[in-house]
Every structure is written in structure tokens, then in C-alpha cells.
Amino acid sequence: MELTHSTHWQTTDEHTDEVHDVVVIGGGAAGLNAALTLGRARRTVLLVDAGQQRNAPAHSMHNYLGHEGIAPADFLALAGREAARFGTRIVQASVVAAKRAAEGTFEVVLDNDTVVRARRLLVTTGLVDELPDVPGLAERWAREVLHCPYCHGWEARDEAIGVLATGPVGVEQALLWSQWSGDITLLTHTGPRPDDAARARLAARNVRIVEGRVDHLDVHEDRLRGVVLADGPRREVGLSRLVVAPRFTARVDGLADLDVETAELWLFGQLAGSHVVTDGQGATSTPGVYAAGNVTSLTETAIGSAAAGLKAAAALNLDLITEDTRRAITAATPPGV
């Protein structure tokens, strides 16, 4: 897992001879809510997390009922304490490899050379935001460079917002963001030129169109002032926010040996990224391996990821109950019967 922001959970020393009911890989909203649910179901749970999160650059989280505006680090610390109340142990480490082992268990190798074992795995590693290659853009990510209006639209309301088109989805983004501001500019950049139908739709929402490739961002005194176009004489478009369409790639580093199915996702004719395929309840193509959150659903927000973690945990617990019942019947059956 290659994440970006340290939390401050206490690292737990792990005993390699113990077989946990579940090892959760990833400590975001999905993983922590799953760990909470499984702990309350009296399962032995180990959560492995690199201590860094995708939303770390953001100042606050939104649309999470009861936690509106909370800082991501504060949310993680609170959620970690809640999961720990019900027995979850949290290890700060990265996963190097994971594979099926003997007797139907799994082995997970951590970057501290520890090997942990579990009957089931739950992958909640999230995704990687692959940003457009424009100088200065990555440095402003989750500050003035945004992608989700439901996460940041209220904070950017009525501002001068540019939408950087890298494909057909740019038109849809511009129309969407026009709900939060009447000052929207579609920068065609590397996307296709809008056809007549698209121009009519944009005009209906008072979205301006500026054609040409963006060369770099104009930043002054640590604030975005606009973008500079590459073609012709120096041309600057004044903006206070810039909307982009990242490619969302599922984090599956170190998990190749699990042979979990992944698939591409396309939105409005544009490749949006890759995700782990599940049955809707969290089960992946590999028996015993479950997944939840952004690693399975690229557009999910924190509250949706938390809900997905609960759903996957419930399905996983039922799977374990079925196995426990089968084992009990086998143990109670006299030999030869």
C-alpha cells in the first residue's frame, strides 16, 4: 500500500503463530468500519495499515453525517480507538505479499518481515489518484485542485472554477460543477473539442469554453491565480479553483498472488481507472478474500466506503459461521459414520 499521510495509532507487536479470523489490509473508512463490525461480532481481527491515507491533503471531510467538516486525521484517530474497543489490533506496516497457505488460511508478509496468518482477508486498500501531467498541479492537489463537487463544492461555491478536460468527461464535469458556481470555464486541454450538442448544453448552463492546451499553473504567494495556456502568445485564464479528472487505480500492490480479479471502469467514454471486482457483498473472485471501499468502487465517498466495510464484514462473518458450523458437525460425527 502506497499511501500519503501518517496517523498516530500505536503499533501492536504481532505473534506470527496466531491465526486471526480476519486480517484487514488498509485502515481507511472501509477497513476501520469493517474491523469495528467484526470486533463486535466477536471475531479476532488484525488491521494492517501503512498509517497514511489518500485524503490526507484535504483539510476536512464532508457529507459524513455526524462528522461534517472533521479533519481526516482526527476521524481516523477516533475510528481507530472505536475499533480497538472491541479487540481489533492495529499494526502500522505495509503489505509486501499475501498468499493462500496451508489448511485454508492466508499468509500476509509485512515490510517489517513479520508474517501474519488469517482465515479470511479483507482488502480495503483504496486507490491511487493518477493526476494529469501539468506542472504545478500535483502540488495543489486537494487544495485548489479538486475533482469531487460533493467533497469540495460548497467550499468552492461562487468562485472562478476551471475544468481541465482530458477526455469526454470534461463536459460532464463542467455541467456538474455549474451547480455550485456560475463562473465555470471548460479548458479543452487534451480533451476533444466539444461538438455542437455539447456546446449547446454548456451554453445553457453559462459555461465558457477556452480552447488550447494548459502549459502550467500560475501560483502566487501559495495560492492558485489561474492557468497559462501553451499555444500562441502567453495567455492566462484567471481561476481560483481547478477541477481535474484523475485516473483512479486500485491499490493492489503486494496482492498479486491472491489472483483477485480486477477490471477497467469507463465513464462517458473515458477510462476512469481500475477496480477490484466483487459480488456486491464484498466477495472477490478468490474464495476467502473480500474487498470493500474505493478499491472496489472508484467514485465512493468516505461514508459510502464505511457502509461498504460494514456490508463486507457481515458477509465475511456469515462465511466464517458457515465454516465453523461445518467443522463442528465434522468434529461431532463419529469416525466411519
N, C-alpha and C positions, 0 to 999 in steps of 0.2 A: 504494500500500500504506500503510495507516494502522496502524502498529504502536506498541509501547509501551515498549521498553527498548533502550538503546544497548549494542551490543557495542563492541569496540575493535580491529576489523580495520583494517589500513592501506588507505586509499583508493588505488586504482590509476588513474592517468591513462589515458584511453581514446582510441584512434585511430579516428576516425569512418570512415576509408576501408577498414578491415579488415572482412571478412565472417567471422564466427565460425561454427563448426559449430553451436554451440548457445548461446543466451542463456538462462540460468536466472533466473527472476524470483521472488525470495524465498529467504531464507537460513536457514530452519529446518532441522529434521532431514531432511525430504524433499529439499529443494533441495541441501543440502550433501552428502548421500549420493549423490544423482544426479550432482553435479559431480565427486565422487571417482570414481564408476564411469566416467563419461565421460572424465575425465582419464586413467584407467588404460587406457581404450580408445583412447588417443592422439588424442582429439578436442580441438579448440580450444574452450575453454569460458570464458564470461564470466558471473559470477554477480552479479546486481544486487539489492541489499538495502538497505532503509532503515535497517538497523542496530538494529532494535527487534523484539521478539518477544512473542507472545501470552502465553507462560508466564513472562514476566519477574517478575510479582509473587510467584510461588511461590518458596519458599526452596530447594526441591530437586526433582529429577526422580526418578521411581520406575518399577520394572518394566522398566528398560533394562539387560539383562544386561551386566555388566562396568562399568556406570556407576551402580549403585544409589546414590541419595542425592546425586548430583552437583548442584551449583548450575547452573541453566540457562545463566548467562553463562560459566561455566567450560567447560561442554560445548560451547557454540558456539565459543569460542576454540580449543579443542582440535580440533574438527571442521574449522574454517576453516584451521588450519595443515595438517591432513592433506590437505585438498583442494588447497591451494596447492602441496604437494609434487609433485603430478602436473600442474602447469601451470595450474590454474584461477586466473583473475584475479578479484578481488572488488572491486566498486565500491559504495561507500556512496552510495546515491541512491534516490529514489522514481521510479516509473514514472508518467509523465504520460499517455502514449498509446502504442499499439502498433498496427501495421497491416501488411498484406501489401504488399510493394514489388515492384520490377521483378525479372525473372529468377528468380522463385520464392523470393525472400528476404523477410525481415521487417525492418521498422524499428521500433526502440523509442526513444521520446523520454524522456529523463530530466529531472528537475527542475532540473538544472544546465545545461540547454539543449544537452546532448550528445545526439547521435543515434547509436545503435549498431545494427549490422546482423548478421543471423544467418540461416542456412539453416533452422534449426528453433528453436522456442520451447518451453520447459518452464515451466509455471506452477505454482509451489509457494508461493503467497501466503498459504495458511492461511485462517482465518476470523475473524469478529468475534463476540465474545460479547455479545449484547444482553441485559442483565440486567433483572429485574423492577424496576419503578419504586417502590422503597420507600426512604424517606430513611435514609441511613447504610449502605445495603447495598453500594453500589459501592466505598465506601472500605475495606470489609473483604474485598473480593474476593481469593481465593486466600490469605487469611489464616485467618479463621474462617468465611468464606462460601465454600462449596465446591460442586462438582457431581459429581465423579467419585470413587467409593469406591476404585477401583483406583489412583488417583493419590494419595489422601489418607486412605483408610480406616484404614490401620494407625496413622497418626499421630493419628487421632481416636478410636481404639478405646476403648470403655467410657465415653466421655464422653456428656454430655447433648446429643443432636443433634435439632434441629428440621428438618422437611422442609416447605418453603414451597410449597404446591400452587398452581400457576397453570393447571392443566388436569388431565386424567385421568392423566397420567404421574406425578403426585404420589404416588398409591397405590403404584405400582410402585417408585418411588424409596425410599419408606419401607420396603417389604419388602426391597429390596436392601440398604439400609444397616443393617438389623437383623442382618445377618451380622457386622457389626463392633462393634455396641453393643447392649446390652439396654435402653438408655434412649433410645428413639426416640419423638418426638412428631410426628404429622402435623398441620400447621397448614393448615386448609382454605382460608384466604385467599380468592383469587378462583377457585379450582377448584370443581368440582361436589361436592356433598355425597356422600360415599361411600354407595353403596346397601348393602343387607343382605349381599349376597355379598362386597363389598369389606370391609365391617366384620368379617365372619367371618374373612377372610384376615388382616386386620390384627391381630385379636384372637389368632389362632393364633401370631403372631409377637410378641405382647405390645407392639404399637404402640398408643400412646394417640392419641386424636383430640381436637383442640381446634378448635372452630368459631369463625369470626369473622375479619374482615379484619385483617391486621397493619398498624399505623399507622407504626411506626418501630422501629429497633433501639435497644436500650439498651446503651450502651458506657460503661465506667468505667475510667479510667486505661489507656486504649488497649487494652482487652480487652472482647470481647463478653460481656455478662452475660445477655442474653435479648432478647425482643421484646415490644413493647407493643401490645395489641390496640386497635382503634379504636372498637368498639361498646361501649355501656354504660359502667359505671364503669371507671376505669383498671384494666386487668388486665395483668399481666406474666407471661410464661412464661419461667422461668429456663432458659437454654441456654448452652452453651459453643461450639457449632458450629451453623451454619445451612446447610442444603442447598437449592439452588435449581435450576431448570431454565432455563438461558438459551436464547435462540433463537440458533442458530449460522448466521451468514450468510457465505457465501463471499465472500472479498475479490476483487473483480474490477474495482475502480476503475481507470480508465485503459485497460481492455482491451475496451471495448465494440466497437471497430472490428474486432476479431478474429471477432466473431459466433459465439462459443463457446456451445454450448447449456448452459443451467442448468435445474435442476428443484427443486421443493419436496420436502422429506422430512417424512413424518408418522410419529410414533411413538405408539402407544397412543391414537390418535385426536386427538393434539395436534400442531400444526405445530411441527416441530423446527428448521426453517431451510431454507436453500437450498444447493445444491452444484453443482459443475461435473460434467457427465455425461461419463464415459469408457467405453471398451470393456472395461475390466478390466485392460488392459495400459498404460493411460495415454493412449491416443489420444483426442482430443476430436472433436467434430463438424466441426472445421475442420482440413483436411489440413495437416500440418506443425506443429500446435500440440498439445502434450501437457500433461498435468496430473497431479499426484500430491500425496498428503498430505491434510491436513484440508480443503483446498479442494474435494476430491472425496469425502472420507469424513468426515462430521462427528464421528463418535464415535471416530476413530482416536487412539491414543496416540503418543508420540514414537517408540517403537521400531517401531510399525506404519507410521508415516509414513516413517521411514528405509527400511524394507523396500520400501514403495511407490515411493520415489525410485529405488531400485536397479532395480526391475522396469520402471519407465517409461524409465529411462536405457537399459536393454538393448533395449527395443522401439524406442526412438528411434535407437539406434546401428544396429540392423538396417535400419531405414528408410533411413538415410543410406548404408549399404553397398549397398542395392538401387539407390539413385540413383547412387552412384559407379560401380557396375558398368554401369548403363545408359549413363552418359556415356562411359565408357571404350570400350564397344562402338561407340557413335556416332562417337567420335573415330578409332577404328581402321578404320572402314568407308570405303573409297574413295568419292569422290563418284560418284553415278549408280548405285551398286550396290544 
